[in-house]
Amino acid sequence: MDALSARRRSIVRRTRAANLFGAVMAFVYFRFIDPMTAGPEVAWPEIVFSVVAFTGLTLVGVRIGSRWAAPIGSGDPAAPEVRRRALMFPWAMAAVVFGGWVMAGVVWGVVWPLLAGTFTLPSAVRAGIGITAVGGVVTATIVFFSIENRWRHELPQLFPAGDLSSVRGVPRLPVRARLLVVFLLTSVGPLALLGLVAWRRGRLAAADPANAGMMLGEMLAIIGFFIVAGLVAAVRLSWVVSDSVAAPLLGLTFAMARVERGDLDAYCPVVSNDEIGAATEGFNRMLDGLRERETIKDAFGRYVTREVRDEILAGRVSFEGEQREVTMLFADLRDFTPWVESTEPRQVVRDLNAYFAEMEAAIRAHGGLVLQFIGDEIEAVFGAPVPSPDHAARAVRAALDMRARLRAWNTGRARPLSHGIGVHTGAVLAGAIGSRDRLSYALVGDTVNLASRIEGLTKEVGADILVSATTARRLDGGVALEPLPAVRVKGKTAEVEVFRVV
């Protein structure tokens, strides 16, 4: 709140400074450039009247501006009228200033001449137009750009979503128009005034050759004044306008650099409703889309694993399926039904999740992929969707790691859990399988069925890890295996040779 008050006090100070600058310019114009509207001598009553009138007009302008802007600080920030006034604030303040200068034309063109007894209609019209054109336009322009540049610090707080373009009824000042205004006020305006000075003094010198030298000295002094004043105004105005263009572009550049480094939290504040503001809004919408895409991608990866997700998004998963040689691993908890019946359901879910987390960590550590959790069973594959030549060895090492992790996880449990693991290597058909509206990455083939049957044999032979002969032939000898008698499994006519991992 203190920062907001400080910025608004700064806006008031800038407005007063701009008005004072315009008043000095108007005084010099009517005193030296166009002296037909004022006498050559400056009297104290005129000075006092000018100070009082300037102060009164300034206070009235501040009062009107404060009342107009009051809803911005006290109203609902989401209300359409408050949002519109927030964007209209620089325009409204510039309009108040210009209105004050129109009133100044009346005060100095009509009121003062009537009080001084020098009123004429042509001089009143000339003074009104001159004050409005020389002082009013320049001052209102400086006030607008100065306030707009300062007010941009407030807009991100009033428009946290950056949707400035959605507010209707607000004038839009394009970048090209900004630069054109600066060119006219810093180049064409001063040149026109200097030309008018030279023309006026030339005519006076021709009418009174005796005072030509004095007039030339006055003209040089006036030209020097306008050069200095014009240079100060040009530098200030050019700085403010260039900053209104460069600062948002610089912020946008920094935000783009953060996105390039992978930081999707690089929100860029929208501080205008011109082309740069539209580009910034588009950039933020693009970031919203990227964040949404990453969220969907992350959620997608939680359901189908990151490897499958990346393969699907990259278009490398065939919808017709492809033949691959892989190693399948099945793991199943022993005595699962009695344990569920004797345990509170919430505890069952917590234990299952903890068990699955440990087992998946072991499988992933060796390059495997969990395809699905079916009740208390785990189906995993090695060698798909990302190929690996040593998938059989990876699967057996993962099984050993699962054995060790389960032992560590059981430490301190009142009722330890046990499981059986079956491993088999062979050809499968891998691809996206399902309906038109719902697909899943799956492996189909006799290899999958046989791996599941081998896992079921662990209960019959009293072993926790069994591998098929096909898998055993692909190992490098680093794992101790104990051959078991060939057995017949459901769905197979020939006997299956298996090995116990000891």
N, C-alpha and C positions, 0 to 999 in steps of 0.2 A: 504494500500500500504506500509506503514511504517512497519507493522508487517511482511508483505511478505519479504521486504528487510532485516529485522532483521533476519528472519529465514534463508535466503539464505547466509547472512554473517556468521551465525552460522555454516552452512554446510561447507563453505570454511574453517573456523577455525578448524573444526573437521577433515577435509581432511588433512590440513597441520599438525595437531598434530599426526594423524595416520602415515603420511609419515615420520615425525621426529622419531617416535617410531620405525618404521621399519628400518630407517637408523641407529639408535643406535644399534638395534639388529644385523643388517648385519655387522656393524663395529666390534662389539664384536666377532661375529662368525669368521670373517676373520683375526682378530688380535690375537685371543687367541685359538679358537677351531681348525681352519684350517690355521695355519700361513704360510703354504707353498705358499700361493698365495699373501702374503704380507710380507715385512720385519719386523723384530722384533722391530725396532725403528720407532717411528712416527716423521717424519720431517715436519717442518713448510710448505714447499711447498705443501706437500700432504694434509695438513689441509686446506690451502687456496684453493687449487684446489677442494677439496671435498665440501667446503662451497659454492664456486662459482657454481660448477656443480649442487649441490642440489638446490640452489636458482633458477638457470636457468631452470632446469627441472620442478620445481614447478610452475614457472611463465608460462612456455609453457603449462603445464597441465591445469592450471586455464584458460588460454586463449582458449584452445581447448574446455574445458568443458563449458565455458560461451557462445561460439559461437554455440555449439551444442544445448544448452538449451535456446537460445534466442527466438525461436518461441513459447516457452511455455508461456512466459510473454507478448509477443507482438502480437501473432497470434490469430485467432478466436478460443475460447475455445471449440467450437463444431466441429471444423475441425478434421477429422480422424487422420491426421498426428500429430496435436498438442496433441490430446488425447493419441496417441501411445507414443509420446515422453515423455509425463507427467508420464506414467507408466514405461517407460524405463529409467527414469532419474537415479535412484540408480544404475542400471546395467551399464549405460553409464559412470557414474563417476567412478565406480569400474574398468571398462575397460580402462579408461584414466589413472587411477593410475597404473594399472598393466602394461600398455604400457610404462609408464614412468619408471617403474622398469626394464622392458626389455631394455630400452635405457640406464638405469644406469648400467646394466650389460656390455653393450658395452663400456660405458665411463670408468668405473673402471677396466674392464677386458682387454680393448684394448688401449684406448686413453692414460690413465695414464701410463701404463707400457711402451708404446712407448715413451712418454715424459721422463720417468725416466730411460729408457734404460734397463728395466728388462723384456721385452716382450718375452714370449714363447707361442706357440700355446696351449699346454696342460693347462697351468695356465690360459690362456684367456678363454678357454672353461669351465674350472672348476669355474672360477670367475663368468662368465655369468650365468651358471646354478645355482650356489650357491646364487647369488644375487636375481635372479628371484624366486627361490624356497623359500629361507629363508625370504627375505624381501618382495618380490612382492606378493606372495600368501597371507601371513599373513596380510599385509597392505591393499591389495585390499578387503579381506574379512571383515576386521574391517571397512573400508570405506563404503562398501556396506551396512552392517547392521546399521551403525551409520546414514548414509544419509537416508536410508529407514525409520528408526524410526522417524527421524525429518521430512522427506518429507510427512509423513502421515497426518500432520497438514494441508497440502496444498490440498490434494486430494479431500476432501469434497467440496472445492470451485471450483475445476476444474471439478468435477463430481457430481453436485448437485443431479442428479437422482440416483447416486450410481450404475451405470451400468458398473462397471469395467470389468466384464467378457465378455462384448460384444466387447471389443477392441481386435482385432486380431494381431498376430505377437509379443506378449509380453511373455517372459518366465514366467513360474509359479514355484515358490519355495514352495513346500509343507512344512507343519509343521514338518514332520518327517525328511526331509532333513535339515531343520534349526538346529534341535537338533543334528543331526549327525555331521554337520559341527562344531558346538560348542564342541562336544565331541572330535573330531579329533584334533582341534586346542588347546584345553585346557588340554587334557590328553595325547593323543598319541604323538603330536608334542614335547612338553617339555620333555617327557620321552625319546624320540628318541635323542634329542639334548644332554640330560644329559648322556645317554649311549655313544654317540659319544665322548663327552668330556672325560669320564672315559677311553674309549678305546684308544684315542689318547695319553693321558697323561700316560697311562700304557705302551704303546709302547715306548714313549720317555724316561720314567724312566728306562725301561729295557735296552735301548741302552746306557744310561748315568747314572749309579747308583750313581755317586757322587752328582748329582743334583736332586736326587729323592725327597729329603725333600722340596726343593724349588718348584719343580713341583707339589708336593702334596698340598702345600699352594696355588699355583695358581689355581689348580683344585678346591679346596674348595671355593676360591673366585669366580671363574667362576660359580660353582654350586649355590652359594648364590645369585649371580646376576641373574641367570636364574630363580631361585625360586621366587625372588621378582618381576622381570619383567613378568614372566609367571603368577604369582598370580594377578598382576595388570591387565594384558591383559585378563586373564580368568574372573575376576570379572566384568570388563567393558563389555566384549563381552557377557557373560552370562546374565548380567543385561539387555543389549539392546535386545538380542534375546528373553529372557523371557518376557520382556515388550511388544515386538511385538506380543506375543501370548496372554498374560494375559490382556493387556489393551482393545483390541477389545472384548474379552470374557466378561470382566467386564462391558463394555458399553452395550453389548447385554443383560447381566443379568439385568441391571438397566432398560433397555427398556422393557424387558419382565415383570418386576415387575410393571411398569406403565400400561402396557396393562392389567395385571391382576386386577389392580384397576379400569379398565374401561376407561383409557386414551388412545384413539386411535390416538393421535397426537405424539406418542413416536417414532419418526423416529430415526433410528440408523445409523450413518455414516458408509459407506463402505470404508475401508482404505487399502485393499489388495485384490489380486486376487487368494489367496490360499483357503484352505477349510473353514477357518473362514470367509473370505470375501464372499464365496458362501453361507455359512449359514446366514450371515447378509443380503445378497441380498434376500435370501428366506424369511427371517423374514420381511423385508420391503415389499416384494410382498404380503405376508400374511396380513400385515397391510393394504395395498392398497385394498385387497379384502374385509377385514372387514369394512373398511371405505365405500367402495362402497356398501356393503351389508346394512350398517346402513343408507346410503343415500337413497337407494331404499326402505328400511324399513320405513324410515321417510316419503318419498314421498307416499308410499303405504298407510301409516296411514293418510295422509292428504286427500286421496280420499275415503277410506273406514272406517275411524276412527281407532284409535289405538287398541280398544278392538277387533274389528273384525279382524284387521290385526294380532294381537297376537293369536287369536283363529285359524285363517287360517294357520299361520306359525306353530302352535303347532299341527296341524292336528286334531283339535277337531270340525271342521265344517264338517258336513256330506254332501256329494254331493247328497245323496238321500233324505235329509231332515229329521228332527226329530220333533215329536209332543211336543209342549211346551205351558204352560199357561203363558201369558204375559199381560201387559197393554200397549195399543197403545195410542199415543197422536198425534193428528193432529192440526196444527195451520195454519191459513190463514189470510192474510192481507185483510182488508175491503177496498172497493172502489179502488182497485189496478189499474184498467185500466184507470179511469179518472186521477189518480195521475201521471201515466206514460205519458199520452198524454200531460199533462200540465207542465211537468218537463224535463229539459235538460237531455239527455241520460246518460252522465257521472255522473251527480248528482244522477240519479236513481240507477246506479250501486254502487256508494259510499254509499248511504243510505241503500240499500239492504244489502250490505256487513256488514255495522255497525249493522243493525237490526239482521241479522242472527248471528253475533258474540255474541250479547247480549243474544239472545234466546238460542243458543247452550251452552253458559256458564251456564245459569240457568238449562238446562236439564242435563248437565254433573255434576253440583254440587249436584244433587240428584240421581246420579247413572244411568241416562238414556243414551241412545245412539241415535244420529241422524242418521237415515238410509239414508235419501236423502233430498235434497232441490229441489222442483219441482216448478219452477217459483217463486211465492211468498209464496209457501206452504212448511211447515216443517213436515216431517214424522219421528216420534221418537218412541222408544220402551223401556220399562222397564222390566227387567227379562230375557233378551237375548242380546247377546250370553252368558253373564255371569249371572247365575241364582241369584235371590234375592227373598226371601220369601215375603217381604213387597212391591212388585213392584207396587201395586195399590196406596198405600199411597205415595210412592215416586213420582209417576206420578202426583198426585193431588198437592203435595207440589211444584213440578216443575212448574205446571201451575200457581200457586199463585205467585211464584217467577218471572215467565215470565210477569205476569200482573204488578208486582211492577217495574221490570226493564224497561218495555215499558213506564210506566208513568214517570220514571226518565229520560229516554232517550228523551222523547217528550218535556221535559222542555226547553223552549227557542226556539223551532221550530216554524216557521211561520205556518206550516201546519202539525199538529200532525197526527200520524198514529194510527190506531186501528186494532185489530185482534180478531178472534174468535178461541177458543180452544175446541176440543172435545176429551174426554177420555173414553176408553172402555176396559174392561178386558175380556179375553177369550182365547180359544185354537187356535194356529196357527201352520203351518208347516214352520219351520225355516231351512234354508240351503243355499248352493251355487246354484244359479239358473242362467241359461244362455246357451250359445252355447259351443261347444268344445273349441273354441279359446278365448272366453270372458265370464267370470263369475262375478256375484255380489252376495253379501249376501243380502237375501231378506226374507220377511215373507209373507206367502200366507194363505188365509183363510177368512171366513166370518167375523171374528173379525176385520180384517184390513178394510174391506169395511164398516162395521158398525161404526167403529170409525170415518172414513171419513164422513159418513152421519151425525153423531152426530155433528161433527164440522160444517157441513152445516146448521144444525138446529139453530145454534147460531144467524144467521141473522134473522130467522123467529120469534124467541121468544125474541129477544132483549137482549141476555145475552152474556158475553164474554167468560165464561167457563161453559161447560156442561159436566156432567159425567153420565154414564149409571147406571142402577140399579145394575148390576153385580159389577161394580167398587165400588159403594156406600156401598154394603154389606161387602166389604173387608176393609173398613176404620175403624180406631179405635175410631171414634167419635170426633177427634180433629178438624174437619173441618165442618163448618156450611153449611148445604145443604137445599135447598128449592125445594120440589117436584113440578114437573110441570105435566100438563095433558099428558097422554100417546098420542103419535103421531105415525103416520104411515110414514115410510121413504121409499125411492125408493129401490126396490129390496127385500123388506120384506113384507110378508103377514100379520104377526102379528104386533100389535102396540108395540112401544118401550117406556119403562118408563125411563125418564131422570130426572136429578136434576141439579138445578142451584147452583153454588158455590158462596155464598154471601159474 
